[in-house]
Amino acid sequence: MDIPRKLGILIYTAVPAIVGGGIVYHFFGSFTQVIIWEILLVLAALGFISS
């Protein structure tokens, strides 16, 4: 996979990270769940990039 495609995937996953982090914080009121959400998104992004 070429570099521009990898960067595009990372940018594409940044939107759910920002918006989803706010939604998770709204529902749970704790940064622990937000950190878990962010870790799951990073793992998913790395899975897409490595394949």
C-alpha positions in Angstrom: 0.0 0.0 0.0 1.4 3.4 -0.9 2.0 6.3 1.5 -0.8 8.6 0.4 -3.3 5.8 0.9 -2.0 5.1 4.4 -2.2 8.8 5.3 -5.8 8.9 3.9 -6.8 6.0 6.1 -5.3 7.7 9.1 -7.1 11.0 8.3 -10.4 9.1 7.7 -10.1 7.5 11.2 -9.4 10.9 12.8 -13.0 12.0 12.4 -14.5 9.1 14.4 -11.8 9.6 17.0 -12.8 13.2 17.6 -16.6 12.9 17.2 -16.8 9.5 18.8 -14.6 10.5 21.7 -17.1 13.3 22.5 -20.1 11.0 22.2 -18.4 8.4 24.5 -17.6 11.1 27.0 -21.1 12.4 26.9 -22.6 9.0 27.7 -20.1 7.8 30.2 -18.7 11.0 31.7 -15.2 9.6 32.1 -12.0 9.8 30.2 -11.2 6.1 30.8 -13.9 5.0 28.3 -12.7 7.6 25.9 -9.1 6.3 26.1 -10.4 2.8 25.5 -12.4 4.1 22.4 -9.2 5.8 21.1 -7.2 2.6 21.6 -9.7 0.5 19.7 -9.7 3.0 16.8 -5.9 3.0 16.7 -5.9 -0.8 16.6 -8.4 -0.7 13.7 -6.4 1.8 11.8 -3.2 -0.1 12.2 -5.1 -3.2 11.1 -6.2 -1.5 7.9 -2.7 -0.1 7.2 -0.8 -3.3 7.8 -3.0 -5.3 5.4 
